[in-house]
Amino acid sequence: MIQPGAMFKDNLQLLPSIHGIARIDLVAATGAVIASIENQPGKQGSLAVYAYLHQVFGTLDAAAAEHGLAVFAEHVPDARNRPGAHPNVDRLIAVVAGGDSLAIEIVGA
């Protein structure tokens, strides 16, 4: 497990490669896919964080979400101040606040 620092771009350098990942699906207990993160510009940082959380925690529960928020670093205060601006951070905030845990499914390229 990495020790996240204060800057997201520095934390990204510590995460495993996302090469070979097409997308990540976040799946509710009902089996419904509630969100997908595609491997495309503008979403690759979030894809890397969620892939890392899958590798370390196996599921998106409160402990994984708390660690994910530390990795997102300076984006968390902005997400709290502007709900909807960072939906992948918002999701972690919701899980930490008592929201349902989610399965993280990696879909290969």
Residue pairs with C-beta under 8 A, 6 or more apart in sequence:
1 56
1 67
2 11
2 14
2 15
2 52
2 71
4 11
4 14
4 67
4 70
4 71
4 73
5 11
5 73
6 73
6 74
7 73
7 74
8 45
8 71
8 72
8 73
8 74
8 75
11 71
11 72
11 73
12 45
12 48
15 48
15 49
15 51
15 52
15 71
16 48
16 51
16 52
16 55
18 39
18 44
18 47
18 48
18 51
20 108
20 109
21 39
21 47
21 51
21 106
21 107
21 108
21 109
22 38
22 39
22 107
22 108
22 109
23 36
23 37
23 38
23 39
23 47
23 107
24 36
24 37
24 47
24 50
24 51
24 54
24 104
24 105
24 106
24 107
25 33
25 35
25 36
25 104
25 105
25 107
26 33
26 34
26 35
26 36
26 37
26 50
26 60
26 91
26 102
26 103
26 104
26 105
27 33
27 34
27 102
27 103
27 104
27 105
28 34
28 100
28 102
28 103
29 100
29 101
34 102
35 87
35 88
35 91
37 43
37 46
37 47
37 50
37 88
38 47
39 47
39 109
43 88
46 88
49 68
49 71
49 72
49 88
50 60
50 68
50 88
50 104
51 104
51 106
52 71
53 60
53 64
53 65
53 67
53 68
53 104
54 104
54 106
56 64
56 67
57 63
57 64
57 67
58 104
59 101
59 102
59 103
59 104
60 68
60 91
60 92
60 95
60 101
60 102
60 103
60 104
61 95
61 101
62 95
62 96
62 98
62 101
64 95
65 91
65 92
65 93
65 95
65 96
66 92
66 96
68 92
69 76
69 89
69 92
69 93
69 96
72 79
72 86
72 89
72 92
75 86
75 89
76 89
76 93
78 85
78 86
79 85
79 86
79 89
79 90
79 93
80 93
83 90
84 90
91 102
95 101
95 102
